[in-house]
Amino acid sequence: MKPRILFFITEDWYFWSHRLHIARAARNAGFEVLITTRVAQHKARIEEEGFKLVPISLERRSKNIIKEIISILEIVRIYRREKPDIVHHVAVKPVLYGSWAARIVGVHAVVNALAGLGFIFVAKGWKASVLRKLVVFAYRSAFSAKNAVAIFQNPEDLKLFIDAGVITNEKAVLIRGSGVDTAHFIAHPEPKGVPTIALASRMLWDKGVGEFVEAARILQKGEIKCRMILVGNPDPENLASIPKETLRGWHVAGIVEWWGYREDMPEVFSQANIVVLPTSYGEGVPKILLEAASCGRPIVATDIPGCREIVRHNENGLLIPSHDSKALADAIKILIKNPKLRAEMGVRGRKIAEAEFSKEIVIKQTMEVYEKLLSKKRTYCWLI
């Protein structure tokens, strides 16, 4: 009988963009794969892969206690009905609600993957401090089960959780990022003409979109010729989402170009000379930076956990302080004026992506986690 693995992820688009290759590898290794997520765009695609799709009504943005309790009970019912051998939770609510549900039902093995710590661990003020303490307490309760393993994407997040007593070192695994398909994201020569600088992400203030727009204004005032491109859509489920009207306004005013959502990211990167991500969000390892590096593009990013994993200052890109539009404009200006440096950084970035962040590396490390958990189950069954 095939072992069953259930992925619990808030949104189907996030599963498709960040965890599809892991699910495929599990299927190819002999697992029956189930996906529990809120279904919006990718129902047909997911089912065509041969995965069982189990829709949920969970809302990322909701803080209504009644709705949240209903969501937890919904997960409990799913776990009880589907009887997975392993559940793989990704992001805050799946990790918390899924872990509690797994404990109630008695799921054998739990994998909790934190793709960054989100805004709450970088937010300031007394309210954020109180909420952070509550979140740490919740994480501690979720991670306390003997059958739970946590995957962190960067060592700084891992250390923070160990130092806070949320998890022990023995139950933590470091897998740096979601991996990049280096055969799909390939290096192309830079485009000719006016340099193009791209920021690709969800259109959130926390991702540094405001700083990017202000940097565009600074460069325009300094008569630095370049095209500043925003690629991505707002995320209405996130409180930091930027309204479409604001994005359109910047576009019409000629400050930046807003291209909206694009699936053909290799093509987007082939049209860019420089890729930036001035994020202040609690990142894991930003996938967009891995893809840009794989495409041989120099990167400018903030000097924060996660970004530091892929961007090596003065090697394959430049690191700048967060919330600093002038530093961002200065870094872009340096790269615009030095094509040779851009080319050298692009070559170095491609090598780093291939050697350290390919999807094959991430798949291998993740499958080792699954196999270790299954072997414990087999040992337990043999003993009884």
C-alpha positions in Angstrom: 0.0 0.0 0.0 1.4 3.4 -1.0 2.3 5.8 1.9 0.1 8.9 1.8 1.5 12.4 2.0 -0.7 15.5 2.4 0.5 19.0 1.6 -1.4 21.7 3.5 -0.8 25.1 1.9 -3.0 28.2 2.1 -3.3 29.0 -1.6 -3.2 26.8 -4.8 -1.0 29.4 -6.6 1.6 29.1 -3.9 1.6 25.3 -4.1 2.0 25.5 -7.9 4.9 28.0 -7.8 6.8 26.8 -4.7 6.0 23.1 -3.9 5.0 21.4 -7.2 8.4 19.9 -7.8 8.4 18.4 -4.2 5.0 16.9 -4.7 6.1 15.4 -8.1 9.2 13.9 -6.5 7.1 12.4 -3.8 4.7 10.9 -6.4 7.6 9.5 -8.4 9.0 8.0 -5.2 5.8 6.0 -4.7 3.7 8.3 -2.5 0.0 9.0 -3.0 -0.1 12.8 -3.0 -2.9 14.9 -1.6 -3.1 18.7 -1.7 -5.2 20.6 0.8 -5.5 24.3 -0.2 -7.8 27.1 -1.0 -8.7 26.5 -4.7 -8.8 29.5 -7.0 -6.7 29.2 -10.2 -5.0 25.9 -10.4 -7.6 23.2 -9.8 -7.3 21.6 -13.3 -3.5 21.7 -13.3 -3.2 20.1 -9.9 -5.6 17.3 -10.7 -3.9 16.7 -14.1 -0.8 15.9 -12.1 -2.6 13.0 -10.5 -2.8 14.6 -7.1 -6.0 14.4 -5.0 -7.2 17.9 -4.4 -9.0 18.6 -1.1 -10.3 22.2 -1.1 -10.5 24.2 2.2 -12.1 27.5 3.1 -9.2 28.9 5.2 -8.5 32.6 4.8 -5.0 33.9 5.4 -6.2 37.4 6.3 -9.0 36.3 8.7 -8.7 37.1 12.4 -12.2 36.1 13.3 -11.9 33.6 16.1 -15.1 31.7 15.1 -13.9 31.3 11.5 -10.5 30.2 12.7 -11.9 27.5 15.0 -14.1 26.3 12.1 -11.0 26.1 9.9 -9.2 24.0 12.5 -12.2 21.7 12.8 -12.2 21.4 9.0 -8.6 20.3 9.0 -9.3 17.8 11.7 -12.1 16.3 9.6 -9.8 16.1 6.5 -7.0 14.5 8.4 -9.3 12.0 10.0 -10.9 11.1 6.7 -7.8 11.0 4.5 -5.5 9.3 7.1 -2.2 10.6 5.7 1.1 9.0 6.9 2.9 12.4 6.6 1.5 15.9 6.5 3.6 18.7 5.1 2.5 22.1 6.3 3.8 25.3 4.6 3.4 28.8 6.2 2.0 30.1 9.4 -1.6 29.0 9.6 -1.0 25.6 8.1 1.8 25.0 10.5 -0.2 26.0 13.5 -3.6 24.7 12.6 -2.3 21.6 10.8 0.0 20.6 13.8 -2.9 20.9 16.2 -5.2 18.9 14.0 -2.5 16.3 13.4 -2.1 15.9 17.2 -5.9 15.5 17.7 -6.2 12.9 14.9 -2.9 11.1 15.6 -1.1 11.6 12.3 2.2 9.7 12.4 4.6 12.4 11.0 4.4 16.1 10.7 6.7 18.4 8.6 6.4 22.1 9.4 8.0 24.3 6.7 8.5 27.9 7.5 9.1 29.9 4.3 10.3 32.9 6.2 8.9 34.4 9.4 6.6 37.0 7.8 6.0 40.5 8.9 5.3 39.8 12.6 8.9 39.0 13.4 10.2 42.3 11.8 7.3 44.6 12.8 8.0 47.2 15.5 5.9 48.6 18.3 4.3 47.2 21.4 1.4 45.6 19.6 3.8 43.7 17.4 5.8 42.7 20.4 2.8 41.3 22.2 1.6 39.5 19.1 5.1 38.1 18.5 5.1 36.6 22.0 1.7 35.0 21.3 2.9 33.6 18.0 6.1 32.1 19.6 3.9 30.5 22.3 1.6 29.0 19.5 4.6 27.8 17.6 6.0 26.1 20.7 2.8 24.2 21.2 2.7 23.2 17.5 6.3 22.0 17.4 6.3 20.2 20.7 5.0 16.9 19.3 7.5 14.1 19.2 6.7 13.3 15.5 7.2 16.9 14.3 10.1 18.1 12.2 10.6 21.7 11.2 12.2 22.9 7.9 13.8 26.3 7.9 15.1 28.1 4.8 17.9 30.1 6.4 20.1 29.6 9.5 19.1 32.8 11.2 15.4 31.9 11.4 16.5 28.4 12.6 18.7 29.9 15.3 16.0 32.4 16.4 13.5 29.5 17.0 16.1 27.4 18.9 17.2 30.3 21.1 13.5 31.1 21.8 13.0 27.5 23.0 10.4 26.8 20.3 12.3 23.8 18.9 15.3 21.7 19.6 18.2 21.4 17.2 17.5 17.7 16.7 14.0 18.4 15.3 15.1 21.2 13.0 16.3 20.9 9.4 17.9 23.6 7.2 16.8 23.4 3.5 17.7 26.7 1.8 14.8 27.8 -0.2 12.3 26.1 -2.5 14.9 25.4 -5.2 15.2 26.7 -8.7 14.9 24.9 -12.0 18.3 25.8 -13.5 17.3 24.0 -16.8 14.3 26.3 -17.1 15.9 29.5 -15.7 18.9 29.8 -18.0 21.4 32.6 -18.5 21.0 34.8 -21.6 23.1 37.8 -22.7 21.9 41.1 -21.4 19.5 43.0 -23.6 20.9 46.0 -25.4 19.6 49.6 -25.0 18.4 51.4 -22.0 19.1 49.3 -18.9 16.0 47.6 -17.4 15.6 47.1 -13.7 13.0 44.7 -12.5 11.3 44.1 -9.2 9.2 40.9 -9.3 7.0 39.9 -6.4 3.6 40.3 -4.9 2.8 44.0 -4.9 3.2 44.6 -1.2 4.7 47.6 0.7 6.7 45.1 2.7 8.5 43.8 -0.4 10.0 47.3 -0.9 7.8 48.4 -3.8 7.5 51.9 -2.3 11.3 52.2 -2.0 11.6 51.0 -5.6 9.3 53.7 -6.8 11.2 56.4 -4.8 14.5 55.1 -6.2 13.0 55.5 -9.7 12.2 59.1 -8.8 15.8 59.7 -7.5 17.3 58.2 -10.7 15.1 60.3 -12.9 16.1 63.4 -11.1 19.8 62.4 -11.5 19.1 61.9 -15.2 20.1 58.3 -15.1 18.5 56.6 -18.0 16.8 53.3 -17.1 13.5 51.5 -17.2 12.1 50.5 -13.8 9.7 47.6 -14.0 7.2 46.2 -11.5 6.1 42.6 -12.1 3.4 41.0 -10.1 -0.1 41.6 -8.8 -1.4 42.9 -5.4 -2.4 40.3 -2.8 -5.7 41.3 -1.3 -5.3 38.7 1.5 -2.3 40.7 2.8 -2.8 43.9 4.8 0.3 45.4 3.1 -1.1 44.9 -0.4 -0.8 47.9 -2.7 -4.0 49.0 -4.5 -4.2 48.5 -8.2 -5.1 52.2 -8.6 -1.8 53.2 -7.0 0.1 50.9 -9.3 -1.7 52.2 -12.3 -1.1 55.8 -11.2 2.7 55.2 -11.0 2.5 53.6 -14.5 0.5 56.4 -16.1 2.8 59.0 -14.5 5.8 57.4 -16.1 7.6 56.7 -12.8 7.7 52.9 -13.2 6.2 50.4 -15.6 3.7 48.0 -14.1 3.6 44.7 -16.1 1.2 42.9 -13.7 1.3 39.2 -13.2 3.5 37.2 -15.5 4.0 33.4 -15.7 6.9 33.6 -18.2 9.5 34.7 -15.7 12.5 33.4 -17.7 11.4 35.8 -20.5 11.0 38.6 -18.0 14.5 38.1 -16.7 15.9 37.9 -20.2 14.5 41.5 -20.7 16.1 42.8 -17.5 19.6 43.9 -16.8 19.3 44.0 -13.1 16.9 42.4 -10.6 16.1 44.0 -7.2 14.2 43.0 -4.1 14.4 45.7 -1.4 12.2 43.7 0.9 11.7 44.2 4.6 9.5 41.2 4.9 10.6 38.1 7.0 11.9 36.2 4.0 13.0 32.5 3.9 15.1 32.5 0.7 13.3 34.6 -1.9 12.5 32.4 -4.9 12.6 35.3 -7.3 16.2 36.0 -6.3 17.2 32.3 -6.9 15.5 32.5 -10.4 17.3 35.8 -11.2 20.7 34.4 -10.2 20.0 31.3 -12.3 19.3 33.6 -15.2 22.7 35.2 -14.8 21.4 38.6 -13.6 23.1 40.7 -10.9 20.9 41.3 -7.8 20.3 44.1 -5.4 18.6 43.1 -2.2 18.2 44.2 1.4 20.8 43.0 3.9 18.3 40.8 5.9 18.0 37.0 6.7 17.1 35.1 3.6 18.4 37.6 1.1 21.9 37.1 2.5 21.7 33.4 1.6 21.7 34.0 -2.1 23.2 37.5 -2.5 26.9 37.7 -1.7 27.9 41.4 -1.5 30.1 42.4 -4.4 30.2 38.8 -5.7 26.8 38.3 -7.4 25.0 41.4 -6.3 24.8 44.2 -3.8 23.2 44.3 -0.3 21.7 47.5 1.0 19.9 48.6 4.2 16.2 48.1 4.3 13.8 51.0 4.0 16.5 53.0 2.2 15.5 54.3 -1.2 18.7 56.3 -1.7 20.9 53.3 -1.1 18.8 51.3 -3.5 19.1 54.1 -6.2 22.9 54.3 -5.5 23.3 50.5 -5.9 21.3 50.5 -9.2 23.4 53.4 -10.4 26.6 51.6 -9.7 25.5 48.6 -11.8 24.0 50.7 -14.6 27.4 52.4 -15.0 29.4 49.2 -14.9 28.4 46.6 -17.5 31.5 44.6 -16.9 30.7 44.3 -13.2 27.1 43.3 -14.1 28.4 40.5 -16.3 30.8 39.2 -13.7 28.1 39.2 -11.1 25.7 37.4 -13.4 28.2 34.6 -14.1 28.9 34.2 -10.4 25.2 34.2 -9.5 24.5 31.4 -12.0 27.3 29.3 -10.5 25.9 29.8 -7.0 22.4 28.9 -8.1 23.6 25.7 -9.8 25.9 24.6 -6.9 23.7 25.5 -3.9 20.1 26.1 -4.8 19.0 23.9 -7.6 15.6 22.1 -7.2 17.4 18.8 -7.3 19.3 19.7 -4.1 16.1 20.7 -2.4 14.2 17.6 -3.6 16.9 15.3 -2.3 17.0 17.0 1.1 13.3 17.0 1.5 12.9 13.3 0.4 15.5 12.4 3.0 13.3 14.0 5.6 10.3 12.0 4.4 12.2 8.7 4.3 13.6 9.3 7.9 10.0 9.8 9.2 8.7 6.8 7.4 11.5 4.6 8.7 10.6 5.6 12.2 7.0 4.4 11.5 8.2 1.1 10.1 10.4 0.6 13.1 7.4 1.3 15.4 5.1 -1.0 13.5 7.7 -3.8 13.6 8.1 -3.4 17.4 4.4 -3.8 18.1 
